[in-house]
Structure formats: C-alpha cells, structure tokens
Amino acid sequence: MSQSHLFSPLHLAGVTFPNRIFVSPMCQYSSEDGFSNDWHLVHLGSRAVGGAALVLTEASAVLAEGRISPQDLGLWKDDHITGLGRIVEFLHAQGARAGVQLAHAGRKASMTRPWAGEERYLSPSEGGWRDVMAPSAVPFAENYGRPIELDLAGIETITRAFAKATRRAVEAAFDVVELHGAHGYLLHEFLSPLSNRRTDQYGGSFENRIRLMVEVVDAIRAELPVELPLLVRISATDWTEGGWDIDQSVALAKVLKEHKVDLVDVSSGGMVPRLVMPIGPGYQTAFAERIRREAHIATGAVGMITDAAQAEHILRTGQADLVLLARELLREPYWPLQAAKELGDATSWPSQYLRAAPQGSRAREPIVTSVMPETATF
C-alpha cells in the first residue's frame, strides 16, 4: 500500500489515476495546421514513461482562429483525430491516462511563438489571421490585434465548436477533457470585468459573465460520456483591482459542480499585461484550498511546485487533490519516479527500465480500457 498522499490513487468520475501527479498543458508551438507530430508524441510520451498519472496536451484550439499561434495544436477538424489517437495509444501503453485541453485564445490569438523574438500580433500576410475574437473590442495590449466583438451567432458557433472538438476527443480515446478558462483567453475574457464590457446577456452581472463558460461546459458534457472526467482550468484572480477575483472563483466553482464538472484546475493571472505577481513556491495553492473547501469540489494545484516534499505537503494538508507540474517536468521528465524514491514509496516503472528501479518497484501495466468503473471520490 502507498504511504504517501502523492502516490495514492485518485478517482474522478469513472476514471482511476494511479497517483496524483498530472502533466500541466504546455504549448510547444511546433504544429502545422493544428496537426500533432513526432515532437508531440515524444514530448507527451516521455512524461508518461516518467510516471505521471495524467498527461494533458497543450491548449488545443477548437477553431483555427482560436489558436494562440499558428503553431498550436488543434482539434477543429476530423483530420486531427488520427495523430492525436496515436499519442493517446502510446500514453495508455505506458500506464498513463490521456487528457486534452480544449481552448479558444480569444483576443490573445494570432501571435508569434515565444522564441521568435518580439512578441506581437501576426497579420494574415505573415501567417496569422484577421478575425481575432473577444467579448468586447478591447485589445489585450498594444502589440496584440484589435479584436472583433462577438455577436450572438459567433458565440453560438464557438460553443458548438467546443462540442464538436469534444466528440473528436472521445473518438481519439482521450480519458479526460479539460476546458481552458484561464490566462486571459476567451472564456476568461468573458469572466473578467476588465475585458468584458458587454451590455447584453453575456456581460455585466456575475451571472451574465459566467454564462458562456456554463454553456460551453454543458455543451461538452452533452458529448462526453458521464464516466469521463471534465476538468476546468481557471485563473482564480486577475491580481488587479476591479478584475476577476477569488470570491467570484469560489462562486463559479459551485456552479461548475452543479453542471457536472469534476475538478477545478486552479491557476491565476493572464488578464493584464506586464503584471507583477507575487510569484513563489506554491503561490497559488491557497486559491485551490479555498475553492476546494468552500465549493466542495476537487481541485488541482499548479505553479512552482518543484519537489516531492512540497507536493506531498499540499495534498496532506488538504490544499488540493492533485498537483499539476509544468516546467519542472520539462527539466526532469522522470520527476514522478524520483519523487516516489524520495517519499519512500514504491511505484511502477516501465519494464524496460526495471534494472535501474529501486527495490520493491513493480512493472508498469498498460491501460487496456479508457474507463474504470470506480466511484468518484476526492
């Protein structure tokens, strides 16, 4: 039996995860026309070999114009299914669950990739696109495109696109869908008064600003089998007066639970450019803890979680139900195996690597079915 919280099983909906280490979505800016390729297979597959329980794709656009950059993954057409399905098959063979993060970048779309030098909006002549959408015609910053305010038909098109992308994710055999509602992208733009200046049913009051989020959640749930978990990533606060804050996040989480969301992935920021945040180890875990405690919903903690003792403390003290790691897993894809050793926990290793495993380690078993008939607990 596992002695640590970090390596204890987690049940969400009908899916069982062998531990509580999830790979946070990380854009790779390495796609062409939304298609996955060998880079994505190796990048995501390495983290599965390393022992993470769930490997989430980068933000995968539900519409071509919803990409952050022209090099982002997508799931806006059926042709994307085969490549992603190949990745899912490999993740399952390593005993990991596979998750896809569905996203629309809103007014932060059609941008250069990070290593291109100057971060700026890409025009159509440069491989970008003209129609950058948002709740209101307010650009994120001077080097971003001026967005077009979505009309009701446009909102309906985007909602349908999330539903269609979910259907494709199920066909690709993903175990988990995460909805990206954070970091200043489209759904977060509707949530925050800083970016949402609308006066119709999608703007103004809290109920109106969360309306699109709830409608998209319902559209996804209608396509997602009940036994598969639905996660939602949010920015718990804009870190700016007059913006989205933790009180509203708690209230939103209560609504999301009513609409059959299984876990809230709690991040922060992304709405205001050049914002100075109090970044440090575990700087967002208090938000995850409060949402978990007050909304009575499972939460994931993310942000500068770098060592096993820190992750174990977060879970043991009830701040969250799981941890999501990003940059630390770029530095060390086999972090979960090392964490198990540090915590004195036996865990599974790929059979090919057992000769290097600590005593008591077991061979990893592939996932044969994408659904496990377990009762949801957190």
N, C-alpha and C positions, 0 to 999 in steps of 0.2 A: 504493500500500500504506500501511496505517496505521502510523505510527511509535510511537504510544503504546500502552501496555497497555490503557488505559481504553477506547479505541476499536477494539480488536482483536476479532474475532468470538469468540463462546463457543458451544461445542456441549455440550448436555446431552441425554442420551438421543438422540432423533431430531430435536431441535429446534435450529435455529441462531439465535443472537441477534446482531444486528449490532454491538452494543457491550456493555459490562459495567456499565451503569447501570440499576438496577431501581428502580421506584417502590415504596417500602415500604407495606404496608397501613396505612391511616389512617382510623379511624372518623369518619364525617361526621354521625352522629346526625340524619339527615334523611330517613329512610324511614318508611313507614307499612305495617304488617303485612308487613314484610320486602321490600317491592317497591322496585326501583330506579326512579328518575325522572329528570327533566331535570337536576337538580343533579348526580347521579352521572355522567350522560353528559358534562356539561361539565367536571366536576372531573377525571374519569379521562381524558377525551378531550384536555384541554389538555396533560396530561403526555405523551401520545402525540405530539401536534403538536410538543411541545418536544423530542422526540428520544430519550426513554427507550426502552430495548430491550424491557423488560417492564413492564407496568402491572398491578399487583396490586390487586384490590378490597380494601376493608376486611374485617375479620373477618365472615364471612357464616355465620349460625347454621344448624346442621343440624337443629335443633329450635326451635320457637317459644320454649320456656322456656330455651333456650341462648343467648339474646341478652344482651349486656351491658346494653342499654337497650331500651325498646320501640321506639326509632327506628333500630335496627340493620338492616342488610341481612340477608336470609335466602335459603336455598336448600332449605327443608324441604318445599316442595310444587312440583308441576309448573308451577303458575301463575307462578312466579318466572322461568321459563326465558326467556320471550319478551322481557321487559325487559332482562335481562342479555345475551341474544343480540344485541339491538340495540346495546348498548355494545361487545360484542366485535367486531361488524361494523365499527363506526367505528374502533376501535383498529387493526384489521387494515388498514383503508383508509389509515391514517397510517404503515403500515410497522412497527407495534409488535406485539409478542406480548401476549396477554391471559392473565392469571392470576387465579385465585380462591383466597382464603384461607378454608378451612373451619374452623369453630370451634364450641366449646361453652364458655360462660363459667363453668359450674360455680357455685361459691358466690359469685362476683362478678357474678351476673346480677341483672336486675330493678332496675337503678339509674337515678337521674336522669342526664340528659345534662349535660356539664360546665358549660354556661353557665346552668344552671337555678338557680344559687346554691348552696345547701347540698347537698353530695354525700351521698345517703342512699338506702336501700332504698325502692322503691316498692311499696306494698301493692296488692292486687287492686283495691280501690276507687279507686286513683289511676292505674290503667292498667298496673300491674305484675302479678306472679303469685306465687302462694303457694309453688309447688314449686320451690325453689332446691336444686339437687342438688350433691353433693360426695362424695368418698371417705369422709369422716367428718363427723359432725355438729358441726363446729367452724367458727364464723363467721370471716370474714376480719378484721372489725373491728366495733366496737360499733354503727356506723351502717349495717352490712350485715345482710341477712337471715340467720336461722339456717338452715343447710342441712339437708336430709334426707339421711341416709347411703344411698347407692345400694345396692340389693340386686343379686344376680346377674342377675335379669331386667332390671333397669334398665340395668345395664352392657351387656347384650346389645342392648337397644333402642337405646342410643346408638351402639354400634358399627355396627349396621345403618343408622342414620340417616346416618352418615358415608359409608357405601357408596352409599346412595340419592342423597345430595347429589352425590357424585362422578359418578354416572350422569347426573344433570341437568347438571352442569358440562360433561361431554362433549357432551351434546346441544346446549348453548348454544355450542359450538365453542371453549371455552377451550383454550389451548395448554398450560397449566401448572396444577397443583393444589398449593397449599401447605397443609400441616396446621399449625394453630396449637397448639403445645405449650409456650407460654411465658407470662410475665407474670402468673402466678398463676391462670390459667384452668384448666379441668377437667383436661386431660391433665397439665399441670404440677402440679396439686394431687395427682395420683396419684404423680408422680415424687418429690415432696419429702417427707421425713420430718416436716417442720413441719406439714403439712396432712393427711398420710395416717397415720392411727392404726389402720388395719385389721389384723386378725389372720388373715385368710383368704388365698387365693392372690393377692390384689391388694395385699397390704400386708406390711410387714416388710422382707424382704431386697431387695436391689437388683433381682434377677430378678423378684420379685413386683411391685415398684413400677413397673417399666417394662412390665409385661405388657399393660396396656390400650393403651399407646402402640403397642406392636408389633402387637397385634391390630387396632387401627384402621388402621395402615399396611398390613397385609395385606389388610384389607377394601377399602381404597381402591385398592390395586394390582390387586386382582381385577377392579375396574370400569374402571380407567384403562388405555388402550392402552399397550403397552410402549414405544412411541416417544414418549410424552408424559412430560415430567419430573415427578417428585414431589419437592417440597421440604418440609422440616420446620423450623419455627422453634422454637428452644428458648431458655430462659434458662440460660446457661452456669453461673450461680451465683445463689444467693439472697442473697449478700453477708451471710450470717448464720451464725454457728457452729451446727453441727448440721443445717444445711439441705442442699439440693442444691448440688453444687459442680462445679468444672471437671473433677476426676478422674472423677466419675460421668458427666459430659457426654461426655468422650472415650470412655468405655466404652459409653455409649449410642450414640454415633455409629458405632462399629464394628458394633454390632448392626443399626442402621438401614441401613448399607451392605449388609449381608448380606440385608436384606429389601427391596432394590431401591429405596432412597431415593437420589436423585441429588445432592442438595445439602442441607447444613445451614445454615440462616439463623440466625446466632449473635447473640442479644441477651442480656439479663440482667435480674434483679430482678423485681419484681411480686408476690412472695410475702408480704412483710412490710410492713404499713402504716407510713407515716411514716419509712421507712428513708432514711438519709443515705448516698448512694453517692458514690464518688469520680468524679463526672461531669466530663468534659473532652473535648477533641477526641480522637477515636479511642480512647476509654477501654475499648471492648470488643474492639478488633481483636486484642489478644493472645490472647483466647479463641478467636477464629476461626482464628488462625495455629496454635495448639496442636492444635486438633481436626483441622485440615487435615493437619498434619504427622504426628500420631500415629495418626489413624484412616484416613488415606489416602482421604479423601472431599472433594469440593469444598465450599467454604464461602463464605458471603456475610457481609460485614462491614457493620454498621449502628450508628448512634449518633454524632451530632455530626460527621458528615462534611459539610463545607461548601464546600470549594474544590477546584479541579481538581488542583492540585499534591499536595494531601493524598491524594485518591483515587488518583492515579497512583502515589504512593509506596506505598500499601497493596498495590496489585496488583504493582508492580515488585519489591517485596521479598518476595513470596510469602506475605503475611499472609492473603490471601483471593483468591478467583477473580472476585469481583464486589463491587460496593458497592450498598447499598440506601439511598436518601435519602428522608427524610420531610419534616420542617419546612422544610428548605432548598428543596424543590420546591414547598412552599406559598408561600414567599416569591418564588420565581422558577421558574415552570413551564418556562421555556426554558433552564434551567441546562445541560442537555447541549450545546446549541448554543454557549453561551458557553464551556463547558469545552473544546470542540473548538478554538475560536479561541485560547484561552489556551495550549493544548498544541501549537498549530501543526498541527492535524490537520484534514484535510478530512472533512466528514461530509455526510449527506443532509439536505436541507431540504424542506419542503412546496413544491410548485411555486408555490403562491400567494404564497410569501414569498421566492422566489429573488432578487427585485430588491434585497433587503436582506442577502443572504448574502455571506460573504467569497468572494473569488476562489478558484476551484477546487471550490466546493461543488457537489453534484450534486442532481438532483431525486430525491425520495424515491419508492420503488416500493412499492405496496400489497402486502400478503401475500395471495396467491391461495389457497394451501393452508395449513392449520394445522400441517402436518407436513413437515419437511425431512429427506430421507434422508442424514443425516450420522452419522459415528461419534462417539460420546461421548468428549470429551476435557476435561481440566481441568488 
